[in-house]
């Protein structure tokens, strides 16, 4: 147990063991006991140790403690929700903004449709960057070599090999992606570390030159984001077919 108070931890453990299990103990109720063994009150809140990266301060406690860590209600920071990709007018410079769900709600950037709103411009007058795309976790992207038009000459199998799903965003602007047909768990990928290195499960920083064997995971910097984006450039149907939004082309299936 990761309960902060050692005495409370001991009392809870004894009651769970006596009841025959955690479920049974909760059904009966778990209580604080006095030194004389009498019930004092029912336990409803427990302070536990929890490792959280950059926890969020939700609000101040009503009765402030002398200990700083007890003065606020905390919550784990939600995973990053959206990623704004920015480019200069001549497309030579790139930048990004990352926003998590809590921040999006707090500053009213989450619309009723679930979309995130970001600034259209960032940077100063001499380093002004303009919003190009808003990427969301779970969204699919299709990579290309030089230009979007490269995709026009590829087969559905080749398109499928270049299709990835966004898993999340790193603080430094890199994006984590998983191949849309990858069925390996992280543990299974870790087992391949001896042959392929840690990147096999942490994510490669480049596409596999052998397009017939796409990497299961990628972790790409802003400079390597040559891709078309779901709901901006194409849509994916339930049956796996994609339909292009910005150019006429037959629908192709990327699942089989």
ABEGO torsion letter per residue (X at the ends): XABABAAAAAAAAAAAAAAGEAAAAAAAEBBBBBAAGBBABBBABBBBBBBBBGBBBABBBABBBABAAAABBBBBBBBBABBBBBBBAAGABBBBBBBBAAAAAAAGABBAAGBBBBBABBEBAAABBBBABBBBBGBBBBBBAABAAAAAABBAAAAAAABBBBAEBBAAGBBBBBBAABABBAAAAAAAAAAAEAAAAAEBABBBABAABBBABBBBBAAABBBBBBGAABBBBAAGBBBBAABBBBBBBAAX
